[in-house]
């Protein structure tokens, strides 16, 4: 009886640690970035001249306002196509949608990206859920970017 109880307890602990491990993995923004974003934006968010903007030291500044946070969530959920100006440079890249990632993963990666700057910000799962509920077309996203840039210049 004692041996069976110990086996049951040990099995429960293993299952709990596996669940905790997967929850931690899902919320690890650096890992999500490495798997999904670094191929274009490079390790550490340094970008690729002419194709993919630098993220390091910019995302935290954009996320410092509610409009900026909304824009960043809209970009990862809807993608971004066409030429843009970012950090004083022109880019003609293509960013796919990442709406297939979980709300946890998107909140984690956006929060992680802000840590590459001076003023980290936090994105919550609820923030992502709210943004996901309002999908945007490419022209709407460009209009949102232009309005944001007029109100709070995008670095």
LINUR-V13541 format. One record per pair of residues at least 4 apart in sequence whose C-alpha atoms are under 7 Angstrom apart, sorted by the first residue. I is the first residue (numbers start at 0). J is the second residue. D is the distance in whole Angstrom. If there is no record, write none. Layout:
I;J;D  I;J;D
This chain:
0;4;6  1;5;6  2;6;6  3;7;6  4;8;6  5;9;6  6;10;6  7;11;6  8;12;6  9;13;6  10;14;6  11;15;6  12;16;6  13;17;6  14;18;6  15;19;6  16;20;6  17;21;6  18;22;6  19;23;6  20;24;6  21;25;6  22;26;6  23;27;6  25;103;6  25;104;6  26;103;6  26;104;6  26;107;5  27;31;6  27;107;6  28;32;6  28;104;7  28;107;4  28;108;4  28;111;5  29;33;6  29;108;7  29;111;6  30;34;6  31;35;6  31;104;7  31;108;6  32;36;5  32;37;6  32;108;6  33;37;5  36;40;6  37;41;4  37;42;5  39;46;7  39;47;7  39;51;6  40;44;5  40;45;6  40;46;4  40;47;6  40;51;6  40;52;7  40;53;7  41;45;6  41;46;5  43;55;7  44;53;6  44;54;5  44;55;5  45;53;5  45;54;6  45;55;6  46;51;5  46;52;5  46;53;4  46;54;7  47;51;5  47;52;6  48;52;7  49;89;6  49;90;5  49;91;7  50;90;5  50;91;6  50;92;5  51;90;6  51;92;6  52;85;6  52;90;7  54;58;6  55;115;5  55;116;6  56;115;6  56;116;4  56;117;7  57;61;6  57;116;7  57;154;6  58;62;6  58;112;6  58;113;5  59;63;6  59;113;4  59;116;6  59;118;6  59;119;6  59;120;6  61;67;5  61;68;7  61;153;6  62;67;5  62;68;4  62;120;7  63;67;7  63;120;7  64;68;6  65;69;6  66;70;6  66;147;7  67;71;6  67;147;7  68;72;6  69;73;6  70;74;6  70;143;7  70;144;7  71;75;6  72;76;6  72;127;7  72;130;6  73;77;6  73;130;7  74;78;5  74;79;6  75;96;6  75;97;5  75;98;7  76;96;5  76;97;5  76;98;5  76;131;7  77;96;5  77;98;7  77;134;7  77;135;6  78;94;5  78;95;5  78;96;4  79;93;6  79;94;5  79;95;7  79;137;7  80;92;7  80;93;5  80;94;6  80;137;7  81;91;6  81;92;7  81;93;7  82;89;7  82;90;5  82;91;4  82;92;7  83;89;6  83;90;5  83;91;7  84;88;6  84;89;5  84;90;6  85;89;6  85;154;6  86;154;5  100;104;6  100;105;6  101;105;6  102;106;6  102;124;5  102;127;6  102;128;6  103;107;6  103;124;6  104;108;6  105;109;6  106;110;6  106;122;5  106;123;5  106;124;6  106;127;6  107;111;6  108;112;6  109;113;7  109;122;7  110;114;7  110;120;6  110;121;5  110;122;5  113;118;7  113;119;5  113;120;6  114;119;5  122;126;6  123;127;7  124;128;6  125;129;6  126;130;6  127;131;6  128;132;6  135;139;6  135;140;6  136;140;6  137;141;6  138;142;6  139;143;6  140;144;6  141;145;6  142;146;6  143;147;6  144;148;6  145;149;6  146;150;6  147;151;6  147;152;7  148;152;4  148;153;5
